[in-house]
Amino acid sequence: MKYIKSFSALNESNSGSGNASFNWIIKQKNEKYFELAEILQSKLFDDLNIVATTDEGFDDNEYSFYPHHKFWSFRVAGVVPIRTSEIGDFPINGIYVYNISRDEKDEFYNSLISLKDVVNNYLDKELVVSEELIDVDNFDYTITLA
């Protein structure tokens, strides 16, 4: 019974829900993505004029509202694009890069892959990249850490 009371006292000192105890895991994972964004910005995005998301949005019903410029965004709980200031405590689970043209596709991909060792050495994580053809001339990329 002594141990149960100790556990109870420890559990009562934790304010918030049972999930609050895992917030440090989410913050640690998000920090890795913030650091990854800094690496990508300085070593790749700046060179190819890929900007961070601002107020871009997608309207499936009207193609004219779909953004056509190159930009990147964090992926948070299926909400994309999302500004960094709006992430809050939600877990980041990737970085999206939008609208890489067919002409820049090889340069972008090769430069991104060349950063695998930098990411591994700095973040101790593996860089995982997937590519999706959006229309005849543009590709989107999803970048995650494993």
N, C-alpha and C positions, 0 to 999 in steps of 0.2 A: 504494500500500500504506500510505503514511503516513496517509491519511485513514481507511482502514478501521481501523487501530489506534486512532486518536482516537475513532472512533465506538464501538469496542469498549470503550475505557476509560470513555467516557461512559455506555454501556449498563450496564457492571458497577457503576457507582456508584449506579445506581437499584436500591434494595433492593425486593424483592417481585416480583410478576408484572408482565408488560407492561401489565396494566390499572391498576397502581398509579399510573402516570404520568397517568392520567385522573381520579384521585380529586379533584383540584382542580376539575374541571368539575362533578362531582356535588355537591361542597360548595358551589360558587358557585350552582348551580341550586337546591339546597335552601335556601340563604340567601334567595333570592328568594321562595320559598314561605313561609318563616318570617316574612319581612317582610309578605307578603300577608296571612298569618293575623293579624298585629298590626293591620293596616289594617282588615280585616274585623271583628275583635273590637271595636275601638274605635268604628267607625263604623256597624256593622250588628248584629253578633251580640249585643252587650250590650243594645241597644234591644229586641230580640225574644226575649231570654232563651234564646239558643242557646248551649249549653255545649260545651266541649271534651270529647272522648270520654274515658271512664274505663275501665270494664270491660264495655262493651256487646259483645254478640256476636249472631250470627245462627244460628238453627237452622232450616233449611228444612223439617224434618220436623214441627216443632211451632210454630204461630203464636204461642203464648203467650210464647215466649222472644224474639220479635222486639221490640226496643225501640220504644216508642211516643212517647217524648219527643223534643224537638228537640235535636240535637247535631251537631257537625262533627268531621271527622277528615281527616288527610292520607291520600292514596292512595299506597301504596308497593307496587310489584311485585304488584299485584293483591290485596294483603292489606288488608282494611278490616273494621271500623275498626281503627286502630292508634294507640296512645298515642305522643306525641311522644318520650317517653323510650325507646321501643323501636325507633325508626327506624334508629339507628346510621349506617352508611355506605350504606344503601340509597337509591337516588334517589327523590325525591318527584316524582310526576307529576300531582298535582292535589289538590284539596280537595273532599271530599264534605260536603254538608249534608243531613241526614236529617229527614224528618217535618215538613215545612212544611205546615200545614193549608191547605185550600182558602180559608178566610177570610183567611189571612195571605199567600197566594201573591202577589197583586199588589203588596202593600206590600214584601214581601221582594224580589221581582224588580226592581221599580222602584228601590228603594234600592241594590240591587247594581249595576244598570246605571248609576246616577248616579255610581258610584265609578270608572267606566272611565277618566276623565281623571286622577283622583288616582293610580290605579295606573300609568297610562302615564307620567305626569310623575315619579313617585317611583321606579318600578322599570324604566322604559323597556321595558315589555312590554305586550302587549295582553291584556285580560281576556276570556276566552272562557267562556260559560256555556251549559250544557245542562240541560234539565229532563226529569224522568221521573215519570210518574204511577205511584204505588206501589199505591194502593188507591183507593177511591172518593173519599176525603177528604184524602189526603196525597201530597205530592210530594217527591222527592229531587232535589238539584242537584249537578252536577259543575262545578267552577270550575278552569280551567286558565290557564296563561300561554303566550302565543305570541310 
